[in-house]
Amino acid sequence: MMRDVALCLEQFARHARRHADLSVQDVSLSSDPAYVSVRNRFSDTLAETVTCSDDGIFVTSWGYRLGTADDVEAAAARLAFLLAALPA
């Protein structure tokens, strides 16, 4: 099923912001591909860019699958774990 990628990424950014140590740096919905940039607030090097496929799969810039749009909260939590961030 085709997903609204922009909506999925907006939801991902919202859930990422709920993690105390994460900072959403950029949400670019008009670029190709659309993406969300997130980093650990306490590190300049712990950062990641996340895209979403038309099927609703969140993927990091290095190809790691974080989860699906069916459970955005879990996908954002997986990114927080990868970036060594604590839950809010």
HTML snippet that shows the backbone in 3Dmol.js (N, CA, C, O; Angstrom):
<script src="https://3Dmol.org/build/3Dmol-min.js"></script>
<div id="view" style="width:600px;height:400px;position:relative"></div>
<script>
const pdb = `
ATOM      1  N   MET A   1       0.844  -1.178   0.000  1.00  0.00           N
ATOM      2  CA  MET A   1       0.000   0.000   0.000  1.00  0.00           C
ATOM      3  C   MET A   1       0.891   1.243   0.000  1.00  0.00           C
ATOM      4  O   MET A   1       1.866   1.322   0.746  1.00  0.00           O
ATOM      5  N   MET A   2       0.547   2.188  -0.829  1.00  0.00           N
ATOM      6  CA  MET A   2       1.287   3.445  -0.899  1.00  0.00           C
ATOM      7  C   MET A   2       0.952   4.299   0.321  1.00  0.00           C
ATOM      8  O   MET A   2      -0.213   4.436   0.695  1.00  0.00           O
ATOM      9  N   ARG A   3       1.962   4.858   0.920  1.00  0.00           N
ATOM     10  CA  ARG A   3       1.802   5.721   2.097  1.00  0.00           C
ATOM     11  C   ARG A   3       2.093   7.164   1.721  1.00  0.00           C
ATOM     12  O   ARG A   3       2.788   7.437   0.742  1.00  0.00           O
ATOM     13  N   ASP A   4       1.559   8.071   2.498  1.00  0.00           N
ATOM     14  CA  ASP A   4       1.899   9.486   2.367  1.00  0.00           C
ATOM     15  C   ASP A   4       3.232   9.675   3.088  1.00  0.00           C
ATOM     16  O   ASP A   4       3.274   9.778   4.314  1.00  0.00           O
ATOM     17  N   VAL A   5       4.307   9.721   2.324  1.00  0.00           N
ATOM     18  CA  VAL A   5       5.652   9.768   2.885  1.00  0.00           C
ATOM     19  C   VAL A   5       5.834  11.006   3.760  1.00  0.00           C
ATOM     20  O   VAL A   5       6.434  10.922   4.832  1.00  0.00           O
ATOM     21  N   ALA A   6       5.328  12.142   3.320  1.00  0.00           N
ATOM     22  CA  ALA A   6       5.476  13.377   4.106  1.00  0.00           C
ATOM     23  C   ALA A   6       4.805  13.227   5.470  1.00  0.00           C
ATOM     24  O   ALA A   6       5.381  13.605   6.490  1.00  0.00           O
ATOM     25  N   LEU A   7       3.607  12.686   5.488  1.00  0.00           N
ATOM     26  CA  LEU A   7       2.902  12.483   6.747  1.00  0.00           C
ATOM     27  C   LEU A   7       3.668  11.512   7.647  1.00  0.00           C
ATOM     28  O   LEU A   7       3.790  11.742   8.851  1.00  0.00           O
ATOM     29  N   CYS A   8       4.176  10.440   7.070  1.00  0.00           N
ATOM     30  CA  CYS A   8       4.945   9.461   7.848  1.00  0.00           C
ATOM     31  C   CYS A   8       6.183  10.108   8.467  1.00  0.00           C
ATOM     32  O   CYS A   8       6.496   9.858   9.631  1.00  0.00           O
ATOM     33  N   LEU A   9       6.885  10.933   7.701  1.00  0.00           N
ATOM     34  CA  LEU A   9       8.090  11.581   8.222  1.00  0.00           C
ATOM     35  C   LEU A   9       7.753  12.638   9.272  1.00  0.00           C
ATOM     36  O   LEU A   9       8.505  12.815  10.230  1.00  0.00           O
ATOM     37  N   GLU A  10       6.649  13.332   9.107  1.00  0.00           N
ATOM     38  CA  GLU A  10       6.217  14.286  10.136  1.00  0.00           C
ATOM     39  C   GLU A  10       5.925  13.553  11.439  1.00  0.00           C
ATOM     40  O   GLU A  10       6.294  14.026  12.514  1.00  0.00           O
ATOM     41  N   GLN A  11       5.267  12.411  11.351  1.00  0.00           N
ATOM     42  CA  GLN A  11       4.987  11.614  12.543  1.00  0.00           C
ATOM     43  C   GLN A  11       6.278  11.101  13.161  1.00  0.00           C
ATOM     44  O   GLN A  11       6.421  11.083  14.384  1.00  0.00           O
ATOM     45  N   PHE A  12       7.221  10.684  12.320  1.00  0.00           N
ATOM     46  CA  PHE A  12       8.505  10.204  12.827  1.00  0.00           C
ATOM     47  C   PHE A  12       9.221  11.323  13.582  1.00  0.00           C
ATOM     48  O   PHE A  12       9.750  11.095  14.670  1.00  0.00           O
ATOM     49  N   ALA A  13       9.242  12.522  13.016  1.00  0.00           N
ATOM     50  CA  ALA A  13       9.894  13.655  13.672  1.00  0.00           C
ATOM     51  C   ALA A  13       9.229  13.956  15.014  1.00  0.00           C
ATOM     52  O   ALA A  13       9.914  14.243  15.996  1.00  0.00           O
ATOM     53  N   ARG A  14       7.905  13.889  15.058  1.00  0.00           N
ATOM     54  CA  ARG A  14       7.177  14.144  16.315  1.00  0.00           C
ATOM     55  C   ARG A  14       7.581  13.124  17.380  1.00  0.00           C
ATOM     56  O   ARG A  14       7.824  13.494  18.529  1.00  0.00           O
ATOM     57  N   HIS A  15       7.654  11.863  17.014  1.00  0.00           N
ATOM     58  CA  HIS A  15       8.025  10.829  17.982  1.00  0.00           C
ATOM     59  C   HIS A  15       9.508  10.940  18.365  1.00  0.00           C
ATOM     60  O   HIS A  15       9.865  10.674  19.513  1.00  0.00           O
ATOM     61  N   ALA A  16      10.355  11.319  17.443  1.00  0.00           N
ATOM     62  CA  ALA A  16      11.779  11.489  17.767  1.00  0.00           C
ATOM     63  C   ALA A  16      11.966  12.613  18.778  1.00  0.00           C
ATOM     64  O   ALA A  16      12.817  12.516  19.661  1.00  0.00           O
ATOM     65  N   ARG A  17      11.184  13.668  18.657  1.00  0.00           N
ATOM     66  CA  ARG A  17      11.285  14.805  19.589  1.00  0.00           C
ATOM     67  C   ARG A  17      10.902  14.415  21.015  1.00  0.00           C
ATOM     68  O   ARG A  17      11.263  15.116  21.961  1.00  0.00           O
ATOM     69  N   ARG A  18      10.194  13.333  21.179  1.00  0.00           N
ATOM     70  CA  ARG A  18       9.792  12.884  22.515  1.00  0.00           C
ATOM     71  C   ARG A  18      10.939  12.256  23.298  1.00  0.00           C
ATOM     72  O   ARG A  18      10.814  12.010  24.497  1.00  0.00           O
ATOM     73  N   HIS A  19      12.042  12.000  22.632  1.00  0.00           N
ATOM     74  CA  HIS A  19      13.206  11.422  23.309  1.00  0.00           C
ATOM     75  C   HIS A  19      14.078  12.567  23.828  1.00  0.00           C
ATOM     76  O   HIS A  19      14.454  13.470  23.082  1.00  0.00           O
ATOM     77  N   ALA A  20      14.382  12.507  25.098  1.00  0.00           N
ATOM     78  CA  ALA A  20      15.053  13.609  25.791  1.00  0.00           C
ATOM     79  C   ALA A  20      16.372  14.016  25.146  1.00  0.00           C
ATOM     80  O   ALA A  20      16.702  15.201  25.117  1.00  0.00           O
ATOM     81  N   ASP A  21      17.125  13.063  24.633  1.00  0.00           N
ATOM     82  CA  ASP A  21      18.452  13.369  24.114  1.00  0.00           C
ATOM     83  C   ASP A  21      18.495  13.603  22.609  1.00  0.00           C
ATOM     84  O   ASP A  21      19.566  13.862  22.061  1.00  0.00           O
ATOM     85  N   LEU A  22      17.359  13.517  21.935  1.00  0.00           N
ATOM     86  CA  LEU A  22      17.345  13.703  20.483  1.00  0.00           C
ATOM     87  C   LEU A  22      16.928  15.109  20.108  1.00  0.00           C
ATOM     88  O   LEU A  22      16.113  15.738  20.783  1.00  0.00           O
ATOM     89  N   SER A  23      17.494  15.582  19.034  1.00  0.00           N
ATOM     90  CA  SER A  23      17.145  16.880  18.483  1.00  0.00           C
ATOM     91  C   SER A  23      16.882  16.699  16.989  1.00  0.00           C
ATOM     92  O   SER A  23      17.750  16.223  16.257  1.00  0.00           O
ATOM     93  N   VAL A  24      15.698  17.073  16.543  1.00  0.00           N
ATOM     94  CA  VAL A  24      15.389  17.014  15.119  1.00  0.00           C
ATOM     95  C   VAL A  24      16.004  18.257  14.491  1.00  0.00           C
ATOM     96  O   VAL A  24      15.620  19.381  14.813  1.00  0.00           O
ATOM     97  N   GLN A  25      16.950  18.050  13.604  1.00  0.00           N
ATOM     98  CA  GLN A  25      17.679  19.153  12.991  1.00  0.00           C
ATOM     99  C   GLN A  25      16.991  19.698  11.752  1.00  0.00           C
ATOM    100  O   GLN A  25      17.006  20.906  11.512  1.00  0.00           O
ATOM    101  N   ASP A  26      16.388  18.816  10.964  1.00  0.00           N
ATOM    102  CA  ASP A  26      15.791  19.244   9.703  1.00  0.00           C
ATOM    103  C   ASP A  26      14.701  18.263   9.300  1.00  0.00           C
ATOM    104  O   ASP A  26      14.855  17.049   9.437  1.00  0.00           O
ATOM    105  N   VAL A  27      13.613  18.801   8.806  1.00  0.00           N
ATOM    106  CA  VAL A  27      12.556  17.995   8.204  1.00  0.00           C
ATOM    107  C   VAL A  27      12.386  18.560   6.795  1.00  0.00           C
ATOM    108  O   VAL A  27      11.857  19.657   6.619  1.00  0.00           O
ATOM    109  N   SER A  28      12.831  17.814   5.809  1.00  0.00           N
ATOM    110  CA  SER A  28      12.771  18.275   4.424  1.00  0.00           C
ATOM    111  C   SER A  28      11.807  17.387   3.652  1.00  0.00           C
ATOM    112  O   SER A  28      12.164  16.296   3.207  1.00  0.00           O
ATOM    113  N   LEU A  29      10.592  17.869   3.504  1.00  0.00           N
ATOM    114  CA  LEU A  29       9.551  17.071   2.867  1.00  0.00           C
ATOM    115  C   LEU A  29       9.457  17.310   1.372  1.00  0.00           C
ATOM    116  O   LEU A  29       8.828  16.526   0.661  1.00  0.00           O
ATOM    117  N   SER A  30      10.077  18.390   0.875  1.00  0.00           N
ATOM    118  CA  SER A  30       9.998  18.695  -0.550  1.00  0.00           C
ATOM    119  C   SER A  30      11.218  18.207  -1.328  1.00  0.00           C
ATOM    120  O   SER A  30      11.249  18.308  -2.554  1.00  0.00           O
ATOM    121  N   SER A  31      12.216  17.683  -0.633  1.00  0.00           N
ATOM    122  CA  SER A  31      13.401  17.179  -1.335  1.00  0.00           C
ATOM    123  C   SER A  31      13.110  15.777  -1.873  1.00  0.00           C
ATOM    124  O   SER A  31      12.097  15.166  -1.535  1.00  0.00           O
ATOM    125  N   ASP A  32      14.003  15.289  -2.701  1.00  0.00           N
ATOM    126  CA  ASP A  32      13.842  13.943  -3.249  1.00  0.00           C
ATOM    127  C   ASP A  32      15.104  13.143  -2.977  1.00  0.00           C
ATOM    128  O   ASP A  32      16.107  13.351  -3.660  1.00  0.00           O
ATOM    129  N   PRO A  33      15.095  12.247  -2.021  1.00  0.00           N
ATOM    130  CA  PRO A  33      13.944  11.837  -1.224  1.00  0.00           C
ATOM    131  C   PRO A  33      13.723  12.783  -0.034  1.00  0.00           C
ATOM    132  O   PRO A  33      14.635  13.478   0.414  1.00  0.00           O
ATOM    133  N   ALA A  34      12.503  12.782   0.447  1.00  0.00           N
ATOM    134  CA  ALA A  34      12.171  13.537   1.660  1.00  0.00           C
ATOM    135  C   ALA A  34      12.882  12.865   2.833  1.00  0.00           C
ATOM    136  O   ALA A  34      13.096  11.652   2.823  1.00  0.00           O
ATOM    137  N   TYR A  35      13.247  13.655   3.841  1.00  0.00           N
ATOM    138  CA  TYR A  35      13.995  13.082   4.963  1.00  0.00           C
ATOM    139  C   TYR A  35      13.793  13.879   6.239  1.00  0.00           C
ATOM    140  O   TYR A  35      13.279  14.997   6.239  1.00  0.00           O
ATOM    141  N   VAL A  36      14.223  13.247   7.336  1.00  0.00           N
ATOM    142  CA  VAL A  36      14.295  13.882   8.653  1.00  0.00           C
ATOM    143  C   VAL A  36      15.713  13.679   9.151  1.00  0.00           C
ATOM    144  O   VAL A  36      16.220  12.557   9.129  1.00  0.00           O
ATOM    145  N   SER A  37      16.364  14.745   9.599  1.00  0.00           N
ATOM    146  CA  SER A  37      17.698  14.647  10.187  1.00  0.00           C
ATOM    147  C   SER A  37      17.575  14.767  11.697  1.00  0.00           C
ATOM    148  O   SER A  37      16.962  15.702  12.212  1.00  0.00           O
ATOM    149  N   VAL A  38      18.164  13.810  12.395  1.00  0.00           N
ATOM    150  CA  VAL A  38      18.076  13.757  13.853  1.00  0.00           C
ATOM    151  C   VAL A  38      19.476  13.558  14.407  1.00  0.00           C
ATOM    152  O   VAL A  38      20.293  12.857  13.810  1.00  0.00           O
ATOM    153  N   ARG A  39      19.754  14.177  15.552  1.00  0.00           N
ATOM    154  CA  ARG A  39      21.048  13.951  16.199  1.00  0.00           C
ATOM    155  C   ARG A  39      20.871  13.877  17.706  1.00  0.00           C
ATOM    156  O   ARG A  39      19.866  14.322  18.259  1.00  0.00           O
ATOM    157  N   ASN A  40      21.870  13.306  18.348  1.00  0.00           N
ATOM    158  CA  ASN A  40      21.945  13.302  19.795  1.00  0.00           C
ATOM    159  C   ASN A  40      22.334  14.715  20.207  1.00  0.00           C
ATOM    160  O   ASN A  40      23.314  15.256  19.696  1.00  0.00           O
ATOM    161  N   ARG A  41      21.584  15.320  21.121  1.00  0.00           N
ATOM    162  CA  ARG A  41      21.849  16.708  21.539  1.00  0.00           C
ATOM    163  C   ARG A  41      23.255  16.927  22.084  1.00  0.00           C
ATOM    164  O   ARG A  41      23.788  18.035  22.025  1.00  0.00           O
ATOM    165  N   PHE A  42      23.847  15.871  22.610  1.00  0.00           N
ATOM    166  CA  PHE A  42      25.121  15.998  23.299  1.00  0.00           C
ATOM    167  C   PHE A  42      26.306  15.558  22.456  1.00  0.00           C
ATOM    168  O   PHE A  42      27.414  15.411  22.971  1.00  0.00           O
ATOM    169  N   SER A  43      26.084  15.348  21.172  1.00  0.00           N
ATOM    170  CA  SER A  43      27.152  14.879  20.304  1.00  0.00           C
ATOM    171  C   SER A  43      26.980  15.453  18.900  1.00  0.00           C
ATOM    172  O   SER A  43      25.877  15.479  18.353  1.00  0.00           O
ATOM    173  N   ASP A  44      28.081  15.906  18.338  1.00  0.00           N
ATOM    174  CA  ASP A  44      28.050  16.386  16.955  1.00  0.00           C
ATOM    175  C   ASP A  44      28.176  15.236  15.964  1.00  0.00           C
ATOM    176  O   ASP A  44      27.872  15.400  14.783  1.00  0.00           O
ATOM    177  N   THR A  45      28.616  14.086  16.428  1.00  0.00           N
ATOM    178  CA  THR A  45      28.847  12.963  15.524  1.00  0.00           C
ATOM    179  C   THR A  45      27.741  11.919  15.531  1.00  0.00           C
ATOM    180  O   THR A  45      27.615  11.152  14.577  1.00  0.00           O
ATOM    181  N   LEU A  46      26.934  11.874  16.591  1.00  0.00           N
ATOM    182  CA  LEU A  46      25.827  10.910  16.643  1.00  0.00           C
ATOM    183  C   LEU A  46      24.602  11.528  15.982  1.00  0.00           C
ATOM    184  O   LEU A  46      23.776  12.166  16.636  1.00  0.00           O
ATOM    185  N   ALA A  47      24.505  11.324  14.673  1.00  0.00           N
ATOM    186  CA  ALA A  47      23.419  11.910  13.892  1.00  0.00           C
ATOM    187  C   ALA A  47      23.028  10.942  12.784  1.00  0.00           C
ATOM    188  O   ALA A  47      23.813  10.086  12.375  1.00  0.00           O
ATOM    189  N   GLU A  48      21.811  11.096  12.314  1.00  0.00           N
ATOM    190  CA  GLU A  48      21.331  10.208  11.254  1.00  0.00           C
ATOM    191  C   GLU A  48      20.256  10.906  10.444  1.00  0.00           C
ATOM    192  O   GLU A  48      19.509  11.741  10.952  1.00  0.00           O
ATOM    193  N   THR A  49      20.197  10.545   9.181  1.00  0.00           N
ATOM    194  CA  THR A  49      19.152  11.009   8.277  1.00  0.00           C
ATOM    195  C   THR A  49      18.235   9.831   7.993  1.00  0.00           C
ATOM    196  O   THR A  49      18.699   8.742   7.653  1.00  0.00           O
ATOM    197  N   VAL A  50      16.937  10.049   8.132  1.00  0.00           N
ATOM    198  CA  VAL A  50      15.950   8.983   7.962  1.00  0.00           C
ATOM    199  C   VAL A  50      15.029   9.335   6.802  1.00  0.00           C
ATOM    200  O   VAL A  50      14.535  10.457   6.697  1.00  0.00           O
ATOM    201  N   THR A  51      14.808   8.353   5.932  1.00  0.00           N
ATOM    202  CA  THR A  51      13.846   8.489   4.844  1.00  0.00           C
ATOM    203  C   THR A  51      12.729   7.485   5.064  1.00  0.00           C
ATOM    204  O   THR A  51      12.807   6.639   5.955  1.00  0.00           O
ATOM    205  N   CYS A  52      11.703   7.584   4.257  1.00  0.00           N
ATOM    206  CA  CYS A  52      10.578   6.655   4.343  1.00  0.00           C
ATOM    207  C   CYS A  52      10.211   6.217   2.928  1.00  0.00           C
ATOM    208  O   CYS A  52      10.053   7.048   2.034  1.00  0.00           O
ATOM    209  N   SER A  53      10.081   4.929   2.737  1.00  0.00           N
ATOM    210  CA  SER A  53       9.706   4.415   1.419  1.00  0.00           C
ATOM    211  C   SER A  53       8.209   4.598   1.194  1.00  0.00           C
ATOM    212  O   SER A  53       7.465   4.901   2.126  1.00  0.00           O
ATOM    213  N   ASP A  54       7.781   4.413  -0.037  1.00  0.00           N
ATOM    214  CA  ASP A  54       6.350   4.494  -0.358  1.00  0.00           C
ATOM    215  C   ASP A  54       5.551   3.426   0.371  1.00  0.00           C
ATOM    216  O   ASP A  54       4.336   3.553   0.529  1.00  0.00           O
ATOM    217  N   ASP A  55       6.232   2.371   0.815  1.00  0.00           N
ATOM    218  CA  ASP A  55       5.578   1.297   1.557  1.00  0.00           C
ATOM    219  C   ASP A  55       5.522   1.571   3.055  1.00  0.00           C
ATOM    220  O   ASP A  55       4.993   0.760   3.815  1.00  0.00           O
ATOM    221  N   GLY A  56       6.072   2.723   3.489  1.00  0.00           N
ATOM    222  CA  GLY A  56       6.018   3.093   4.898  1.00  0.00           C
ATOM    223  C   GLY A  56       7.132   2.498   5.738  1.00  0.00           C
ATOM    224  O   GLY A  56       6.947   2.254   6.930  1.00  0.00           O
ATOM    225  N   ILE A  57       8.288   2.261   5.131  1.00  0.00           N
ATOM    226  CA  ILE A  57       9.423   1.706   5.864  1.00  0.00           C
ATOM    227  C   ILE A  57      10.445   2.814   6.109  1.00  0.00           C
ATOM    228  O   ILE A  57      10.914   3.451   5.166  1.00  0.00           O
ATOM    229  N   PHE A  58      10.788   3.041   7.378  1.00  0.00           N
ATOM    230  CA  PHE A  58      11.785   4.038   7.750  1.00  0.00           C
ATOM    231  C   PHE A  58      13.165   3.426   7.645  1.00  0.00           C
ATOM    232  O   PHE A  58      13.413   2.339   8.167  1.00  0.00           O
ATOM    233  N   VAL A  59      14.081   4.140   6.955  1.00  0.00           N
ATOM    234  CA  VAL A  59      15.420   3.625   6.695  1.00  0.00           C
ATOM    235  C   VAL A  59      16.435   4.730   6.973  1.00  0.00           C
ATOM    236  O   VAL A  59      16.213   5.888   6.621  1.00  0.00           O
ATOM    237  N   THR A  60      17.558   4.362   7.613  1.00  0.00           N
ATOM    238  CA  THR A  60      18.637   5.325   7.850  1.00  0.00           C
ATOM    239  C   THR A  60      19.426   5.539   6.564  1.00  0.00           C
ATOM    240  O   THR A  60      19.256   4.809   5.587  1.00  0.00           O
ATOM    241  N   SER A  61      20.283   6.539   6.579  1.00  0.00           N
ATOM    242  CA  SER A  61      21.087   6.848   5.393  1.00  0.00           C
ATOM    243  C   SER A  61      22.050   5.727   5.033  1.00  0.00           C
ATOM    244  O   SER A  61      22.509   5.653   3.893  1.00  0.00           O
ATOM    245  N   TRP A  62      22.359   4.865   5.972  1.00  0.00           N
ATOM    246  CA  TRP A  62      23.260   3.742   5.676  1.00  0.00           C
ATOM    247  C   TRP A  62      22.505   2.431   5.470  1.00  0.00           C
ATOM    248  O   TRP A  62      23.102   1.355   5.465  1.00  0.00           O
ATOM    249  N   GLY A  63      21.184   2.533   5.301  1.00  0.00           N
ATOM    250  CA  GLY A  63      20.393   1.382   4.906  1.00  0.00           C
ATOM    251  C   GLY A  63      19.812   0.534   6.015  1.00  0.00           C
ATOM    252  O   GLY A  63      19.282  -0.544   5.744  1.00  0.00           O
ATOM    253  N   TYR A  64      19.894   0.986   7.261  1.00  0.00           N
ATOM    254  CA  TYR A  64      19.344   0.218   8.382  1.00  0.00           C
ATOM    255  C   TYR A  64      17.847   0.471   8.485  1.00  0.00           C
ATOM    256  O   TYR A  64      17.408   1.619   8.550  1.00  0.00           O
ATOM    257  N   ARG A  65      17.080  -0.586   8.499  1.00  0.00           N
ATOM    258  CA  ARG A  65      15.621  -0.470   8.600  1.00  0.00           C
ATOM    259  C   ARG A  65      15.232  -0.260  10.063  1.00  0.00           C
ATOM    260  O   ARG A  65      15.504  -1.106  10.915  1.00  0.00           O
ATOM    261  N   LEU A  66      14.589   0.883  10.346  1.00  0.00           N
ATOM    262  CA  LEU A  66      14.192   1.222  11.710  1.00  0.00           C
ATOM    263  C   LEU A  66      12.834   0.647  12.082  1.00  0.00           C
ATOM    264  O   LEU A  66      12.595   0.345  13.252  1.00  0.00           O
ATOM    265  N   GLY A  67      11.963   0.493  11.135  1.00  0.00           N
ATOM    266  CA  GLY A  67      10.619   0.012  11.396  1.00  0.00           C
ATOM    267  C   GLY A  67       9.667   0.540  10.347  1.00  0.00           C
ATOM    268  O   GLY A  67      10.087   1.033   9.300  1.00  0.00           O
ATOM    269  N   THR A  68       8.382   0.433  10.636  1.00  0.00           N
ATOM    270  CA  THR A  68       7.376   0.829   9.653  1.00  0.00           C
ATOM    271  C   THR A  68       6.447   1.916  10.188  1.00  0.00           C
ATOM    272  O   THR A  68       6.427   2.219  11.381  1.00  0.00           O
ATOM    273  N   ALA A  69       5.696   2.476   9.282  1.00  0.00           N
ATOM    274  CA  ALA A  69       4.732   3.512   9.628  1.00  0.00           C
ATOM    275  C   ALA A  69       3.567   2.946  10.450  1.00  0.00           C
ATOM    276  O   ALA A  69       2.768   3.705  10.997  1.00  0.00           O
ATOM    277  N   ASP A  70       3.474   1.636  10.535  1.00  0.00           N
ATOM    278  CA  ASP A  70       2.447   1.026  11.383  1.00  0.00           C
ATOM    279  C   ASP A  70       2.770   1.194  12.863  1.00  0.00           C
ATOM    280  O   ASP A  70       1.878   1.112  13.708  1.00  0.00           O
ATOM    281  N   ASP A  71       4.045   1.429  13.181  1.00  0.00           N
ATOM    282  CA  ASP A  71       4.472   1.656  14.570  1.00  0.00           C
ATOM    283  C   ASP A  71       5.601   2.683  14.571  1.00  0.00           C
ATOM    284  O   ASP A  71       6.766   2.356  14.801  1.00  0.00           O
ATOM    285  N   VAL A  72       5.227   3.922  14.312  1.00  0.00           N
ATOM    286  CA  VAL A  72       6.204   5.016  14.203  1.00  0.00           C
ATOM    287  C   VAL A  72       6.956   5.205  15.518  1.00  0.00           C
ATOM    288  O   VAL A  72       8.158   5.474  15.522  1.00  0.00           O
ATOM    289  N   GLU A  73       6.251   5.066  16.617  1.00  0.00           N
ATOM    290  CA  GLU A  73       6.879   5.240  17.929  1.00  0.00           C
ATOM    291  C   GLU A  73       8.035   4.260  18.116  1.00  0.00           C
ATOM    292  O   GLU A  73       9.093   4.645  18.614  1.00  0.00           O
ATOM    293  N   ALA A  74       7.852   3.015  17.728  1.00  0.00           N
ATOM    294  CA  ALA A  74       8.913   2.010  17.854  1.00  0.00           C
ATOM    295  C   ALA A  74      10.074   2.321  16.920  1.00  0.00           C
ATOM    296  O   ALA A  74      11.231   2.114  17.288  1.00  0.00           O
ATOM    297  N   ALA A  75       9.788   2.813  15.724  1.00  0.00           N
ATOM    298  CA  ALA A  75      10.856   3.163  14.785  1.00  0.00           C
ATOM    299  C   ALA A  75      11.698   4.313  15.341  1.00  0.00           C
ATOM    300  O   ALA A  75      12.926   4.284  15.249  1.00  0.00           O
ATOM    301  N   ALA A  76      11.049   5.315  15.912  1.00  0.00           N
ATOM    302  CA  ALA A  76      11.785   6.434  16.515  1.00  0.00           C
ATOM    303  C   ALA A  76      12.576   5.961  17.733  1.00  0.00           C
ATOM    304  O   ALA A  76      13.690   6.431  17.967  1.00  0.00           O
ATOM    305  N   ALA A  77      12.017   5.044  18.499  1.00  0.00           N
ATOM    306  CA  ALA A  77      12.731   4.505  19.665  1.00  0.00           C
ATOM    307  C   ALA A  77      13.968   3.729  19.231  1.00  0.00           C
ATOM    308  O   ALA A  77      14.995   3.769  19.908  1.00  0.00           O
ATOM    309  N   ARG A  78      13.879   3.028  18.113  1.00  0.00           N
ATOM    310  CA  ARG A  78      15.043   2.299  17.607  1.00  0.00           C
ATOM    311  C   ARG A  78      16.139   3.277  17.202  1.00  0.00           C
ATOM    312  O   ARG A  78      17.317   3.029  17.460  1.00  0.00           O
ATOM    313  N   LEU A  79      15.762   4.385  16.571  1.00  0.00           N
ATOM    314  CA  LEU A  79      16.759   5.393  16.223  1.00  0.00           C
ATOM    315  C   LEU A  79      17.377   5.974  17.486  1.00  0.00           C
ATOM    316  O   LEU A  79      18.590   6.177  17.543  1.00  0.00           O
ATOM    317  N   ALA A  80      16.563   6.244  18.496  1.00  0.00           N
ATOM    318  CA  ALA A  80      17.085   6.770  19.753  1.00  0.00           C
ATOM    319  C   ALA A  80      18.097   5.798  20.361  1.00  0.00           C
ATOM    320  O   ALA A  80      19.127   6.225  20.883  1.00  0.00           O
ATOM    321  N   PHE A  81      17.818   4.528  20.298  1.00  0.00           N
ATOM    322  CA  PHE A  81      18.754   3.521  20.806  1.00  0.00           C
ATOM    323  C   PHE A  81      20.056   3.565  20.014  1.00  0.00           C
ATOM    324  O   PHE A  81      21.141   3.528  20.594  1.00  0.00           O
ATOM    325  N   LEU A  82      19.950   3.643  18.701  1.00  0.00           N
ATOM    326  CA  LEU A  82      21.148   3.698  17.853  1.00  0.00           C
ATOM    327  C   LEU A  82      21.994   4.954  18.118  1.00  0.00           C
ATOM    328  O   LEU A  82      23.220   4.929  18.009  1.00  0.00           O
ATOM    329  N   LEU A  83      21.318   6.034  18.462  1.00  0.00           N
ATOM    330  CA  LEU A  83      22.028   7.286  18.739  1.00  0.00           C
ATOM    331  C   LEU A  83      22.318   7.471  20.214  1.00  0.00           C
ATOM    332  O   LEU A  83      22.672   8.564  20.656  1.00  0.00           O
ATOM    333  N   ALA A  84      22.166   6.398  20.973  1.00  0.00           N
ATOM    334  CA  ALA A  84      22.480   6.383  22.394  1.00  0.00           C
ATOM    335  C   ALA A  84      21.723   7.458  23.173  1.00  0.00           C
ATOM    336  O   ALA A  84      22.286   8.130  24.038  1.00  0.00           O
ATOM    337  N   ALA A  85      20.442   7.606  22.851  1.00  0.00           N
ATOM    338  CA  ALA A  85      19.612   8.601  23.521  1.00  0.00           C
ATOM    339  C   ALA A  85      18.719   7.920  24.534  1.00  0.00           C
ATOM    340  O   ALA A  85      18.342   6.759  24.376  1.00  0.00           O
ATOM    341  N   LEU A  86      18.391   8.657  25.571  1.00  0.00           N
ATOM    342  CA  LEU A  86      17.520   8.139  26.621  1.00  0.00           C
ATOM    343  C   LEU A  86      16.067   8.476  26.326  1.00  0.00           C
ATOM    344  O   LEU A  86      15.793   9.510  25.718  1.00  0.00           O
ATOM    345  N   PRO A  87      15.127   7.630  26.742  1.00  0.00           N
ATOM    346  CA  PRO A  87      13.718   7.989  26.566  1.00  0.00           C
ATOM    347  C   PRO A  87      13.344   9.164  27.448  1.00  0.00           C
ATOM    348  O   PRO A  87      13.973   9.408  28.477  1.00  0.00           O
ATOM    349  N   ALA A  88      12.330   9.879  27.044  1.00  0.00           N
ATOM    350  CA  ALA A  88      11.895  11.056  27.831  1.00  0.00           C
ATOM    351  C   ALA A  88      11.290  10.614  29.143  1.00  0.00           C
ATOM    352  O   ALA A  88      10.866  11.450  29.941  1.00  0.00           O
TER     353      ALA A  88
END
`;
const viewer = $3Dmol.createViewer("view");
viewer.addModel(pdb, "pdb");
viewer.setStyle({}, {cartoon: {color: "spectrum"}});
viewer.zoomTo();
viewer.render();
</script>
